[in-house]
Amino acid sequence: MKKRFVLEAFFFCITLTLYSQTAADFKIEGGVLVSYLNNYTMTHVNIPANLGITEIQSGAFSNDFYWGINDIVTSITIPASVTIIRDGAFNGCRNLTTITVNGQNTMFSSENGVLFNKNKTVLYHYPAGKQEKTYTIPTSVTIIKSYAFENCKLSNITIPASVTSIGDMAFFNSDLTRITIPTGVISIGDMAFEASSLSEVTIPASVTSIGSRAFFFCQNLTSITVNGQNREYSSEDGVLFNKNKTLLIQFPGGKQGNYTIPASISSIEIGAFYRCYKITGVTIPASVTSIGKGTFFMCSSLNNITIPASVSLIGYGAFFGCDLSPVIRENIIRRFGEAPFIHTGFHIRDQ
């Protein structure tokens, strides 16, 4: 009796896994796949060809924040009818290992489970559940789409010289430890490497645009190096600046010790030192007149900072979570009030 029960349970699980999806498993509006509904039982999602789906909306397979309901999905098959896949369609599918595209599809293709456009010039999505530690992007690729490698387990990636654009959050929260961005890349999107495991990054002369918070909250990052021929950006001692060093853009999250901001700096990017937990002291030059919201947010080892008389404004949460000495803290409160130490729930990404 026990054996029969085990067998029945086994075949029930197999039936759930192999069950062919129907219209009831999807929310479809005017040919647009808005969301996948039957998330608790199916490891493989086979989008039926007879549903007339032409577009997969952003977030259609996104992981539910509280329940993790899409963590069970390991593979997705896309029919020939789909002609549009929005950025972020597969966000949060942490165990997704394979995306397969019907060979008759005229707009998309797949190779080794990775999603591309038809002629493989655009890399759309590398499944976060793939276990490989290294990956070489095909030399045909010119664009890496937004969210393409989000949450991936890769530690090393080879980006070919053909790539000119890296999209928003393309490597968000990846295991990527070191990257050399190839000559030819012109733009790096917003939050492209945010929360990644990068320890070093090299930016070539060709880059003319680095999006907001591109290297934000990279707690292992110790050095950002910019090619000296770059016309828009520069680096000094591993810190990222604009070309003429009037704007400090990003202090590496894993860089430690004391730091003196160059005298040429007049502005500090919002969140430039966000969660730089190893920095212990900062000297701000007289050329700086304000310190924005969250600039030194959660710099938990920061115990000493020199703020010149030229600074007339410090934003909310600028020193929230810092370990400043009582004397320095009281001096800041005397000059600027409690605001620099108050966390009001603002999200640094929204600034």
QUINOR-V327412 format. One line per field, one symbol per residue. ss: DSSP state (h for helix, s for strand, l for the rest). Layout:
ss: ???
//
This chain:
ss: lhhhhhhhhhhhhhhhhhllllhhhssssllssssslllllllsssllhhhlllssllllllllllllhhhhllsssslllllssllllllllllllssssllllllssssllssssllllssssllllllllsssllllllsslllllllllllsssllllllsslllllllllllsssllllllsslllllllllllsssslllllssllllllllllllssssllllllssssllssssllllssssllllllssssllllllssllllllllllsssssllllllssllllllllllllsssllllllsslllllllllllhhhhhhhhhhhllhhhllllllhhhl
//
